[in-house]
Amino acid sequence: MMKTMNVSNSLTFFEGVAQIIEKARAHVGRTADLAMCLTYFEVGRMIVEEEQGGKARAEYGRGLLKELSKFLGMRVGKGFSETNLRNARKFYQIYSPSIQQTASAEFENSSKKRIQQTMSAEFQRGQSLLAIFDQTNTAAKTQALISRFYPFTLSWSHYLILMRIKDDQERRFYEIEATKQQWTYKQLQRQYGSSLYERLALSRDKDAVMKLAKDGQTIEKPRDVLKNPLVLEFLGMAERTEYSESDLETAIIGKLQEFLLELGKGFLFEARQKRFTFNEEHFMVDLVTYNRLLKCYVLIDLKTGVLKHQDLGQMQMYVHYFDRYVKTNDEHPTVGILLCREKDDAIVELTLPEGENIYASEYSLYLPDKELLQRKLAEWIEAFDEAKAILEAENAGEGK
């Protein structure tokens, strides 16, 4: 049976949480999203501190959120169910380390103004939001300080998705990309569900995987745009159904915005079935795109079966034609991408000369198994580390 909570102490705590919510609503002027994020963050902090509080009290902890939710429902209205309060607690636990680092860096680099000194001391006591409200007298000042110390760049709905991601590096990648690319909630949900992080990581070396978590997806060379496989579940084409390359192309054109987003950053669409003539013979490129970041044409050929060496040779000819007769002097060499249901990396490597700007990537018409991709990524990193250790040992032996 649950123990009765101390009414006096509970009311004091409840009042404190309500005060945070009321002041946040009254003072925050930037956006409703930022207001919601920082409010939930501070509510989460207060809950964590109250639950810990030097007391080992499991029963009290279980009853705290229920009673707090009832109180807030009467005091400030909807939005603070037990589930939301649990999410607020988790939000604080995940993001408080980065918030603390931001504040520490700010105060180390600045000796100006009493507000900073006040907030430095208050932050150590976990009262930073109230300090902002109490020490600023205009909405502009409040907004500036909140943006500095609470670097929340997305909506609360976005963070609800991000909090489900256990791996810190993966979570940071999606947060950076969602901010840079201005992904909607649904776009973030789709990219996470399609295992974008794992698919990009599997096409890079270990150092580049670390960079994904630090900087997001950076496009510096053609290989940087590739992910394997591409996931085309948004086309709505049933798995294991017989279809032609023309059917696939038509479906892609009908969902062009989603397809360009899945391809990666900087893609612009130019044409489908782009015709060119050479030596009185006509050729057709399935899809012609342009990447403004790479500053080059990207030609895409669709194959509904296993990739063959003849397909690679055909793409090689397309790329050479565009390089010699279409691209301008200030544009970079043309890139060719073959999208296929299945490929043999050995055949690709044997067919293409080194340095050729042609790549093959498999596509899938359904969302991949995220756990399977995560296991493959872990195995790949382990194999990479083992190979690196062997190479270093061999080099050390030769040095002797």
Secondary structure, 3 states (H helix, E strand, C coil): CCCCCCHHHHHHHHHHHHHHHHHHHHHCCCCHHHHHHHHHHHHHHHHHHHHHCCCCCHHHHHHHHHHHHHHHHHHCCCCCCHHHHHHHHHHHHHHHHHHHHHHHHHHHCCCCCHHHHHHHHHHHCCCHHHHHHHHCCCHHHHHHHHHHHCCCCCCHHHHHHHCCCCCHHHHHHHHHHHHHCCCCHHHHHHHHHCCHHHHHHCCCCHHHHHHHHHHCCCCCCHHHHCCCCEECHHHCCCCCCCCCHHHHHHHHHHCHHHHHHHHCCCEEEEEEEEEEEECCEEEEEEEEEEECCCCEEEEEEEEEEECCHHHHHHHHHHHHHHHHHCCCCCCCCCEEEEEEEECCHHHHHHHCCCCCCEEEEEEECCCCCHHHHHHHHHHHHHHHHHHHHHHHHHHHHHHC
